Amino acid sequence: MGTPDFSVPILRMLHHEGYDIKAVVTQPDRPVGRKRVLTPPPVKAAAMELGLPVIQPEKLRGSEELQQIIDLQPDLVVTAAFGQILPKELLEAPPLGCINVHASLLPKYRGGAPIHQAVIDGEKETGVTIMYMAQKLDAGDIISQKGIPIESDDYTGRLFDKLSAVGSELLKDTLPSIINGTNNRTVQDEAQVTFASNISREQERIDWTKDATTLYNQVRGLHPWPVAYTTFEDGNFKIWWAQVGNTKHDTVLGTVVSISKDHFEVASGNGTTLALYDVQPAGKKRMTAEEYLRGTGSKLQIGDQFK
């Protein structure tokens, strides 16, 4: 059971290792892009390529699809970024239980956006946890874990790929012990729990009172989706990539303090600046700051203000 790209290597590993996959459960096809083209989730596309049956419940609880899954009598249910809470009757159905591949070192970062939040928070390490599923979100017993460093130039998209590979390998190594009943089982320490809820629109907005390092972590934590933004000339101005700037200032926050060929620096908290390198003005496509400064932003001046 999984939905996004993160889940695909895990599905492929299970298939490659010869496990008998009775069904692949994923979210329904959704409209994508400006033309709203109905598009299957990545896991469905992979499952069809592998010739595996696919089930796509809009909502599991109380659905015909739920009974269909239970009727398959699975020995084990594996989930990885599925996107729905599993009902009690499914959690209790498989004799080996329901396990989840979660992209954090639990009990830190329970919830739907653990990778985003770890980067936004400036964490130096993240990882993957294989855990038993419980009715409470990401609260089940830990079976195995593997940590990796978060490099200073890592961003959410890159970490998704790294952690997907880690999760696939960790699950491969862990499954035999689950099947033969020799696996570890560690209760989570509730005192250490933190949460990473799905990213809100407010979390995407740049607050220029924060220092440049905090803003840099925010930008890379939201790259390449859903993307940080500020406002300029009454429109939303997306910041796809930025770095901590070199200029010191004592001016109004959000003010442009320097303009170079390939970037410009904006005043942020504690006398720091954020250097913008990859942007998207309102109503325009994504572009480098150099392209912006040659075109739409050619009138940008020191003293102009982002809010």
C-alpha positions in Angstrom: 0.0 0.0 0.0 1.6 3.2 -1.2 1.1 6.2 -3.5 4.0 8.6 -4.4 7.5 8.0 -6.0 8.9 7.3 -2.5 6.9 4.0 -2.4 7.9 2.7 -5.9 11.4 1.3 -5.0 9.8 -0.5 -2.1 7.2 -2.1 -4.3 9.9 -3.1 -6.9 12.1 -4.6 -4.2 9.2 -6.8 -2.9 8.5 -7.9 -6.5 12.2 -8.6 -7.2 12.6 -10.6 -4.1 9.8 -12.9 -5.1 7.2 -12.1 -2.5 3.7 -13.0 -3.5 2.0 -9.6 -3.9 -1.8 -10.3 -3.9 -2.6 -6.6 -4.6 -1.2 -3.1 -4.7 -3.4 -0.6 -3.0 -3.0 3.1 -3.9 -4.9 6.4 -4.1 -7.3 7.1 -7.0 -6.0 8.8 -10.2 -6.0 12.6 -9.7 -6.0 15.6 -12.1 -2.5 16.9 -12.5 -1.2 20.2 -14.0 -2.9 23.2 -15.5 -4.8 21.0 -18.0 -6.0 18.8 -15.1 -5.0 15.6 -16.9 -6.2 12.5 -14.9 -3.0 10.8 -13.9 -2.3 7.6 -12.0 -0.2 7.7 -8.9 3.4 6.5 -9.4 2.7 3.3 -7.5 -0.1 2.4 -9.8 2.0 3.0 -12.8 4.7 0.7 -11.4 2.2 -2.0 -10.4 0.7 -2.1 -13.9 4.2 -2.4 -15.4 4.9 -5.3 -13.1 1.5 -6.9 -14.0 0.1 -6.6 -10.4 -3.6 -6.1 -9.6 -4.4 -2.6 -8.3 -7.1 -1.4 -5.8 -7.8 2.3 -5.6 -10.2 3.2 -2.7 -11.2 6.8 -2.4 -11.5 6.1 1.3 -10.8 2.8 2.9 -13.0 2.9 6.0 -16.4 1.2 5.3 -15.6 0.7 1.6 -16.1 -2.3 -0.6 -12.4 -2.1 -1.3 -11.6 -2.7 2.4 -13.5 -5.9 2.4 -11.9 -6.9 -0.9 -8.4 -6.5 0.7 -9.4 -8.5 3.8 -10.8 -11.2 1.6 -7.4 -11.6 0.0 -6.3 -13.0 3.4 -2.8 -11.4 3.3 -0.2 -12.7 5.7 1.3 -9.2 5.9 0.4 -5.7 4.8 3.3 -3.3 3.9 2.6 0.4 3.7 4.8 3.2 2.5 3.4 6.7 2.2 0.0 5.4 1.4 -1.8 8.5 2.6 -4.8 7.0 4.5 -5.2 5.7 8.0 -5.8 1.9 8.1 -9.1 0.9 9.8 -8.9 -1.4 12.8 -10.4 -4.4 11.0 -7.5 -4.3 8.4 -4.9 -3.7 11.1 -6.1 -6.9 12.8 -6.6 -9.1 9.7 -3.0 -10.2 8.7 -1.5 -12.8 11.0 2.0 -11.1 10.6 0.4 -7.6 11.1 0.6 -4.4 9.2 4.0 -2.6 8.9 4.9 0.8 7.7 8.1 2.2 6.1 8.2 5.7 7.7 10.7 8.4 6.6 11.9 9.6 10.0 13.7 8.2 13.0 10.6 7.7 15.2 9.4 8.9 17.6 10.6 12.1 16.0 8.4 13.5 13.1 5.3 11.4 13.2 2.9 12.5 10.5 2.6 13.2 6.7 5.6 15.5 6.1 8.6 14.1 8.0 11.2 14.8 5.3 10.0 18.4 4.7 10.0 19.2 8.4 13.4 17.7 9.2 15.0 19.9 6.5 13.0 23.0 7.6 14.1 22.5 11.2 17.7 22.3 10.2 18.2 18.7 11.4 21.6 17.1 10.8 20.2 13.6 10.6 17.1 11.7 9.4 16.4 8.2 8.5 13.8 5.4 8.0 11.8 3.4 10.6 10.1 0.1 9.9 7.3 -0.1 12.4 4.2 -2.0 13.3 1.1 0.0 12.5 -1.4 1.1 15.3 -4.6 3.0 15.3 -2.8 6.1 16.5 -0.7 7.9 13.8 2.8 6.5 13.5 2.7 5.3 17.1 3.3 1.6 16.6 6.3 -0.3 17.9 9.6 0.1 16.2 11.1 -2.9 14.4 14.2 -1.5 12.8 15.8 1.9 11.9 18.6 3.3 9.8 19.8 6.9 9.9 21.5 9.0 7.3 23.0 12.5 7.5 21.3 15.6 6.1 23.9 17.4 4.1 24.0 21.2 4.1 22.9 21.3 0.5 20.3 18.5 0.7 16.7 19.5 -0.1 13.4 17.6 0.3 13.4 16.1 -3.2 16.9 14.7 -2.9 16.2 13.3 0.5 13.0 11.6 -0.7 15.2 9.7 -3.2 17.8 8.9 -0.6 15.3 7.7 2.0 13.3 5.7 -0.5 16.4 3.7 -1.3 17.3 3.4 2.4 13.7 2.2 3.2 13.8 -0.4 0.4 17.0 -1.9 1.6 16.0 -1.7 5.3 12.7 -3.5 4.6 14.5 -6.1 2.5 16.8 -6.8 5.5 14.0 -6.7 8.0 11.3 -8.8 6.4 12.8 -12.2 7.0 12.9 -11.6 10.8 9.2 -10.4 10.7 8.2 -13.5 8.8 10.0 -15.9 11.1 9.0 -14.0 14.3 12.5 -13.1 15.4 12.3 -9.3 14.8 12.9 -6.7 17.5 9.9 -4.7 18.8 10.6 -1.5 20.7 7.8 0.7 22.2 8.2 4.3 21.2 9.1 6.8 24.0 6.1 9.2 24.1 8.2 11.8 25.8 10.4 12.1 22.6 7.5 12.4 20.2 7.4 15.3 17.7 5.0 15.8 14.8 5.3 16.7 11.1 1.9 17.5 9.8 1.3 18.1 6.1 2.7 21.4 5.0 0.3 24.3 5.4 0.2 27.4 3.2 1.4 29.5 6.1 4.5 27.4 6.4 5.3 28.1 2.7 5.4 31.9 3.3 8.8 33.6 3.9 9.0 35.6 7.1 11.8 38.1 6.6 12.2 38.7 10.4 13.9 35.2 10.5 17.6 34.9 9.9 19.0 33.8 6.6 20.0 30.3 7.8 16.4 29.6 9.0 15.0 30.9 5.6 17.5 28.8 3.7 16.4 25.7 5.5 12.8 26.7 4.8 13.5 27.1 1.0 15.3 23.8 0.7 12.7 22.0 2.9 10.0 23.1 0.4 12.0 22.3 -2.7 10.9 21.2 -5.2 7.4 21.1 -3.7 5.4 23.0 -2.6 7.9 25.8 -2.9 8.5 28.8 -0.5 7.0 32.2 -1.5 7.0 35.8 -0.6 5.1 38.8 -2.0 6.4 41.5 -4.4 4.4 44.2 -6.2 1.1 42.7 -4.8 1.8 39.3 -6.3 3.1 36.0 -5.0 6.8 35.5 -5.8 8.1 31.9 -5.5 11.6 31.3 -4.3 12.7 27.9 -5.7 16.3 28.2 -4.5 18.4 30.5 -2.4 21.5 30.6 -0.3 22.7 32.5 2.8 24.0 35.8 1.5 27.3 37.6 2.2 26.0 41.1 2.7 25.4 42.5 6.2 22.7 45.2 6.7 20.9 47.4 9.1 17.9 48.2 6.9 14.2 47.4 6.7 13.6 43.6 6.5 12.6 42.3 3.1 14.6 45.1 1.3 16.8 44.3 -1.7 20.3 45.2 -0.5 22.4 44.1 -3.4 22.0 43.0 -7.0 24.5 40.8 -8.9 24.5 39.1 -12.3 23.1 35.8 -11.1 21.4 36.6 -7.8 20.1 39.4 -5.6 20.2 39.6 -1.8 17.2 40.5 0.5 17.5 41.7 4.1 16.5 39.1 6.6 16.7 38.9 10.4 19.7 39.5 12.6 21.5 41.6 10.0 21.7 38.6 7.5 20.6 38.4 3.9 19.1 35.7 1.7 20.5 35.4 -1.8 17.9 34.4 -4.3 19.1 32.3 -7.3 16.0 30.6 -8.7 12.6 32.4 -8.7 9.1 32.6 -10.2 7.4 36.0 -10.4 3.6 36.1 -10.2 2.1 34.9 -13.5 5.5 33.8 -14.9 7.3 30.5 -15.3 10.2 29.4 -13.1 13.5 31.0 -14.0 17.0 31.7 -12.8 17.6 35.0 -11.0 19.9 35.9 -13.9 17.1 35.4 -16.4 14.7 37.4 -14.1 17.2 40.3 -13.8 17.6 40.4 -17.5 13.9 40.3 -18.2 10.9 40.8 -15.9 13.1 42.0 -13.0 15.3 44.4 -15.0 13.7 47.2 -13.1 14.5 45.7 -9.7 16.4 48.2 -7.6 18.2 48.3 -4.3 15.6 49.5 -1.8 12.7 47.6 -3.4 10.9 45.5 -0.8 9.6 41.9 -0.6 6.9 41.3 2.1 
